[in-house]
Amino acid sequence: MTWDDLPNGGARARAERARDHDAGESYYWAPGHDLDAVTDTEYLEITRAEEYDAPTEHCARGIGG
C-alpha cells in the first residue's frame, strides 16, 4: 500500500482511469498505477518498509535500471 502527498506542483495518476492531483493533496492509488508530473513537482511516497522493494523494483524496470 502506498500513499502519496504532493507538497507542491501537480501530477496525473493513471491506471484504469486518470485523475489529476494538485499541491496539498494526499491520495492512495492501488498498485499498478503510473504517475506523470504535470508541472515541476515534489512528492512524498509513504510505504511500509516491508512493502517498499516491489514498487522500487517496478520503477527501476520502468526507467531501464
N, CA, C and O atoms as CSV, one atom per row, in Angstrom:
chain,resi,resn,atom,element,x,y,z
A,1,MET,N,N,0.844,-1.167,0.000
A,1,MET,CA,C,0.000,0.000,0.000
A,1,MET,C,C,0.892,1.234,0.000
A,1,MET,O,O,1.816,1.332,0.808
A,2,THR,N,N,0.628,2.162,-0.887
A,2,THR,CA,C,1.407,3.385,-0.995
A,2,THR,C,C,0.480,4.592,-0.976
A,2,THR,O,O,-0.492,4.671,-1.728
A,3,TRP,N,N,0.803,5.504,-0.118
A,3,TRP,CA,C,0.120,6.797,-0.083
A,3,TRP,C,C,1.100,7.826,-0.604
A,3,TRP,O,O,2.298,7.732,-0.337
A,4,ASP,N,N,0.611,8.804,-1.342
A,4,ASP,CA,C,1.442,9.877,-1.864
A,4,ASP,C,C,0.909,11.218,-1.387
A,4,ASP,O,O,-0.290,11.388,-1.167
A,5,ASP,N,N,1.820,12.158,-1.233
A,5,ASP,CA,C,1.467,13.523,-0.859
A,5,ASP,C,C,2.213,14.464,-1.793
A,5,ASP,O,O,3.399,14.267,-2.058
A,6,LEU,N,N,1.525,15.484,-2.292
A,6,LEU,CA,C,2.144,16.475,-3.166
A,6,LEU,C,C,2.286,17.790,-2.408
A,6,LEU,O,O,1.313,18.534,-2.284
A,7,PRO,N,N,3.490,18.091,-1.895
A,7,PRO,CA,C,3.670,19.374,-1.217
A,7,PRO,C,C,3.560,20.552,-2.187
A,7,PRO,O,O,3.094,21.628,-1.812
A,8,ASN,N,N,3.993,20.344,-3.442
A,8,ASN,CA,C,3.839,21.386,-4.459
A,8,ASN,C,C,3.815,20.751,-5.834
A,8,ASN,O,O,4.222,19.601,-6.005
A,9,GLY,N,N,3.342,21.494,-6.800
A,9,GLY,CA,C,3.281,21.003,-8.175
A,9,GLY,C,C,1.967,20.310,-8.476
A,9,GLY,O,O,0.966,20.502,-7.785
A,10,GLY,N,N,1.993,19.505,-9.516
A,10,GLY,CA,C,0.802,18.783,-9.927
A,10,GLY,C,C,1.194,17.484,-10.599
A,10,GLY,O,O,2.240,17.412,-11.245
A,11,ALA,N,N,0.376,16.463,-10.458
A,11,ALA,CA,C,0.671,15.154,-11.031
A,11,ALA,C,C,-0.613,14.510,-11.523
A,11,ALA,O,O,-1.706,14.822,-11.051
A,12,ARG,N,N,-0.460,13.606,-12.479
A,12,ARG,CA,C,-1.590,12.832,-13.005
A,12,ARG,C,C,-1.306,11.361,-12.737
A,12,ARG,O,O,-0.289,10.827,-13.178
A,13,ALA,N,N,-2.197,10.720,-12.022
A,13,ALA,CA,C,-2.087,9.288,-11.766
A,13,ALA,C,C,-2.984,8.566,-12.768
A,13,ALA,O,O,-4.121,8.974,-13.005
A,14,ARG,N,N,-2.458,7.485,-13.356
A,14,ARG,CA,C,-3.200,6.741,-14.369
A,14,ARG,C,C,-3.195,5.261,-14.029
A,14,ARG,O,O,-2.162,4.703,-13.656
A,15,ALA,N,N,-4.321,4.645,-14.156
A,15,ALA,CA,C,-4.476,3.191,-14.084
A,15,ALA,C,C,-5.629,2.873,-15.032
A,15,ALA,O,O,-5.510,3.113,-16.233
A,16,GLU,N,N,-6.724,2.347,-14.534
A,16,GLU,CA,C,-7.891,2.123,-15.388
A,16,GLU,C,C,-8.599,3.437,-15.696
A,16,GLU,O,O,-9.443,3.500,-16.590
A,17,ARG,N,N,-8.257,4.471,-14.962
A,17,ARG,CA,C,-8.746,5.832,-15.194
A,17,ARG,C,C,-7.611,6.784,-14.836
A,17,ARG,O,O,-6.586,6.358,-14.304
A,18,ALA,N,N,-7.789,8.051,-15.123
A,18,ALA,CA,C,-6.759,9.043,-14.786
A,18,ALA,C,C,-7.374,10.119,-13.902
A,18,ALA,O,O,-8.561,10.430,-14.008
A,19,ARG,N,N,-6.545,10.679,-13.031
A,19,ARG,CA,C,-7.004,11.775,-12.176
A,19,ARG,C,C,-5.822,12.691,-11.900
A,19,ARG,O,O,-4.719,12.236,-11.598
A,20,ASP,N,N,-6.076,13.990,-12.011
A,20,ASP,CA,C,-5.061,14.981,-11.695
A,20,ASP,C,C,-5.105,15.306,-10.211
A,20,ASP,O,O,-6.173,15.365,-9.600
A,21,HIS,N,N,-3.921,15.515,-9.643
A,21,HIS,CA,C,-3.781,15.881,-8.236
A,21,HIS,C,C,-2.984,17.176,-8.165
A,21,HIS,O,O,-2.052,17.382,-8.942
A,22,ASP,N,N,-3.354,18.047,-7.231
A,22,ASP,CA,C,-2.715,19.339,-7.073
A,22,ASP,C,C,-1.961,19.418,-5.760
A,22,ASP,O,O,-2.147,18.591,-4.868
A,23,ALA,N,N,-1.096,20.440,-5.657
A,23,ALA,CA,C,-0.331,20.674,-4.438
A,23,ALA,C,C,-1.252,20.662,-3.228
A,23,ALA,O,O,-2.353,21.211,-3.263
A,24,GLY,N,N,-0.788,20.029,-2.160
A,24,GLY,CA,C,-1.557,19.947,-0.922
A,24,GLY,C,C,-2.429,18.719,-0.804
A,24,GLY,O,O,-3.013,18.478,0.252
A,25,GLU,N,N,-2.530,17.935,-1.868
A,25,GLU,CA,C,-3.362,16.728,-1.819
A,25,GLU,C,C,-2.558,15.510,-1.376
A,25,GLU,O,O,-1.373,15.384,-1.686
A,26,SER,N,N,-3.210,14.633,-0.658
A,26,SER,CA,C,-2.693,13.305,-0.353
A,26,SER,C,C,-3.672,12.311,-0.965
A,26,SER,O,O,-4.877,12.561,-1.001
A,27,TYR,N,N,-3.151,11.184,-1.446
A,27,TYR,CA,C,-4.028,10.238,-2.126
A,27,TYR,C,C,-3.440,8.846,-2.090
A,27,TYR,O,O,-2.251,8.664,-1.828
A,28,TYR,N,N,-4.287,7.864,-2.357
A,28,TYR,CA,C,-3.883,6.464,-2.464
A,28,TYR,C,C,-4.310,5.957,-3.831
A,28,TYR,O,O,-5.439,6.183,-4.266
A,29,TRP,N,N,-3.401,5.272,-4.499
A,29,TRP,CA,C,-3.729,4.543,-5.722
A,29,TRP,C,C,-3.229,3.117,-5.541
A,29,TRP,O,O,-2.154,2.890,-4.985
A,30,ALA,N,N,-4.010,2.173,-6.008
A,30,ALA,CA,C,-3.633,0.759,-5.894
A,30,ALA,C,C,-2.383,0.472,-6.726
A,30,ALA,O,O,-2.067,1.232,-7.641
A,31,PRO,N,N,-1.674,-0.608,-6.424
A,31,PRO,CA,C,-0.507,-0.984,-7.221
A,31,PRO,C,C,-0.864,-1.086,-8.700
A,31,PRO,O,O,-1.972,-1.474,-9.070
A,32,GLY,N,N,0.115,-0.726,-9.536
A,32,GLY,CA,C,-0.080,-0.802,-10.979
A,32,GLY,C,C,-0.377,0.531,-11.625
A,32,GLY,O,O,-0.616,0.586,-12.832
A,33,HIS,N,N,-0.369,1.609,-10.858
A,33,HIS,CA,C,-0.645,2.923,-11.444
A,33,HIS,C,C,0.651,3.561,-11.942
A,33,HIS,O,O,1.747,3.176,-11.533
A,34,ASP,N,N,0.505,4.535,-12.824
A,34,ASP,CA,C,1.616,5.344,-13.303
A,34,ASP,C,C,1.376,6.770,-12.841
A,34,ASP,O,O,0.232,7.217,-12.760
A,35,LEU,N,N,2.449,7.484,-12.540
A,35,LEU,CA,C,2.346,8.866,-12.087
A,35,LEU,C,C,3.151,9.744,-13.026
A,35,LEU,O,O,4.345,9.514,-13.222
A,36,ASP,N,N,2.508,10.749,-13.608
A,36,ASP,CA,C,3.163,11.699,-14.500
A,36,ASP,C,C,3.164,13.065,-13.845
A,36,ASP,O,O,2.147,13.496,-13.301
A,37,ALA,N,N,4.299,13.750,-13.891
A,37,ALA,CA,C,4.354,15.128,-13.403
A,37,ALA,C,C,3.704,16.022,-14.444
A,37,ALA,O,O,4.062,15.969,-15.621
A,38,VAL,N,N,2.749,16.844,-14.021
A,38,VAL,CA,C,2.078,17.781,-14.911
A,38,VAL,C,C,2.842,19.107,-14.910
A,38,VAL,O,O,2.897,19.800,-15.926
A,39,THR,N,N,3.420,19.447,-13.779
A,39,THR,CA,C,4.277,20.620,-13.621
A,39,THR,C,C,5.503,20.179,-12.834
A,39,THR,O,O,5.606,19.011,-12.461
A,40,ASP,N,N,6.431,21.090,-12.576
A,40,ASP,CA,C,7.523,20.747,-11.658
A,40,ASP,C,C,6.879,20.306,-10.356
A,40,ASP,O,O,6.063,21.029,-9.785
A,41,THR,N,N,7.241,19.128,-9.890
A,41,THR,CA,C,6.520,18.501,-8.787
A,41,THR,C,C,7.469,17.859,-7.784
A,41,THR,O,O,8.462,17.239,-8.163
A,42,GLU,N,N,7.160,18.012,-6.523
A,42,GLU,CA,C,7.778,17.219,-5.471
A,42,GLU,C,C,6.677,16.352,-4.887
A,42,GLU,O,O,5.550,16.808,-4.696
A,43,TYR,N,N,7.010,15.107,-4.607
A,43,TYR,CA,C,6.013,14.253,-3.958
A,43,TYR,C,C,6.680,13.395,-2.908
A,43,TYR,O,O,7.871,13.091,-2.979
A,44,LEU,N,N,5.890,13.022,-1.948
A,44,LEU,CA,C,6.335,12.182,-0.855
A,44,LEU,C,C,5.571,10.875,-0.951
A,44,LEU,O,O,4.340,10.869,-0.956
A,45,GLU,N,N,6.303,9.761,-1.028
A,45,GLU,CA,C,5.687,8.436,-1.079
A,45,GLU,C,C,5.812,7.795,0.286
A,45,GLU,O,O,6.903,7.730,0.854
A,46,ILE,N,N,4.696,7.322,0.811
A,46,ILE,CA,C,4.674,6.708,2.136
A,46,ILE,C,C,4.318,5.234,1.960
A,46,ILE,O,O,3.203,4.893,1.565
A,47,THR,N,N,5.284,4.370,2.260
A,47,THR,CA,C,5.132,2.934,2.057
A,47,THR,C,C,5.681,2.194,3.272
A,47,THR,O,O,6.709,2.591,3.820
A,48,ARG,N,N,5.018,1.134,3.696
A,48,ARG,CA,C,5.553,0.295,4.768
A,48,ARG,C,C,6.896,-0.275,4.328
A,48,ARG,O,O,7.071,-0.629,3.162
A,49,ALA,N,N,7.834,-0.362,5.249
A,49,ALA,CA,C,9.177,-0.834,4.921
A,49,ALA,C,C,9.154,-2.200,4.241
A,49,ALA,O,O,9.894,-2.424,3.283
A,50,GLU,N,N,8.317,-3.111,4.720
A,50,GLU,CA,C,8.294,-4.458,4.155
A,50,GLU,C,C,7.638,-4.500,2.770
A,50,GLU,O,O,7.725,-5.517,2.082
A,51,GLU,N,N,6.990,-3.423,2.356
A,51,GLU,CA,C,6.352,-3.368,1.044
A,51,GLU,C,C,7.101,-2.461,0.079
A,51,GLU,O,O,6.609,-2.192,-1.016
A,52,TYR,N,N,8.270,-1.988,0.460
A,52,TYR,CA,C,8.976,-0.987,-0.324
A,52,TYR,C,C,9.695,-1.555,-1.544
A,52,TYR,O,O,9.736,-0.895,-2.583
A,53,ASP,N,N,10.260,-2.750,-1.451
A,53,ASP,CA,C,11.092,-3.287,-2.525
A,53,ASP,C,C,10.354,-3.483,-3.839
A,53,ASP,O,O,10.897,-3.145,-4.890
A,54,ALA,N,N,9.142,-4.012,-3.821
A,54,ALA,CA,C,8.420,-4.292,-5.065
A,54,ALA,C,C,8.151,-3.022,-5.873
A,54,ALA,O,O,8.430,-3.018,-7.072
A,55,PRO,N,N,7.622,-1.934,-5.279
A,55,PRO,CA,C,7.418,-0.725,-6.084
A,55,PRO,C,C,8.725,-0.114,-6.577
A,55,PRO,O,O,8.778,0.428,-7.681
A,56,THR,N,N,9.776,-0.196,-5.772
A,56,THR,CA,C,11.063,0.352,-6.174
A,56,THR,C,C,11.620,-0.418,-7.375
A,56,THR,O,O,12.127,0.184,-8.321
A,57,GLU,N,N,11.525,-1.739,-7.334
A,57,GLU,CA,C,11.981,-2.550,-8.465
A,57,GLU,C,C,11.141,-2.288,-9.708
A,57,GLU,O,O,11.675,-2.254,-10.816
A,58,HIS,N,N,9.849,-2.105,-9.541
A,58,HIS,CA,C,8.961,-1.786,-10.657
A,58,HIS,C,C,9.379,-0.476,-11.302
A,58,HIS,O,O,9.454,-0.394,-12.528
A,59,CYS,N,N,9.650,0.542,-10.513
A,59,CYS,CA,C,10.078,1.842,-11.040
A,59,CYS,C,C,11.428,1.725,-11.749
A,59,CYS,O,O,11.630,2.324,-12.805
A,60,ALA,N,N,12.337,0.964,-11.177
A,60,ALA,CA,C,13.651,0.791,-11.789
A,60,ALA,C,C,13.524,0.124,-13.161
A,60,ALA,O,O,14.217,0.512,-14.101
A,61,ARG,N,N,12.642,-0.878,-13.282
A,61,ARG,CA,C,12.427,-1.519,-14.585
A,61,ARG,C,C,11.841,-0.527,-15.575
A,61,ARG,O,O,12.179,-0.547,-16.759
A,62,GLY,N,N,10.954,0.349,-15.084
A,62,GLY,CA,C,10.315,1.325,-15.961
A,62,GLY,C,C,11.281,2.346,-16.536
A,62,GLY,O,O,11.054,2.872,-17.626
A,63,ILE,N,N,12.358,2.631,-15.811
A,63,ILE,CA,C,13.341,3.592,-16.311
A,63,ILE,C,C,14.575,2.901,-16.866
A,63,ILE,O,O,15.580,3.547,-17.163
A,64,GLY,N,N,14.493,1.591,-17.003
A,64,GLY,CA,C,15.567,0.831,-17.627
A,64,GLY,C,C,16.708,0.477,-16.693
A,64,GLY,O,O,17.827,0.233,-17.144
A,65,GLY,N,N,16.432,0.445,-15.372
A,65,GLY,CA,C,17.515,0.164,-14.413
A,65,GLY,C,C,17.632,-1.244,-13.998
A,65,GLY,O,O,18.506,-1.582,-13.199
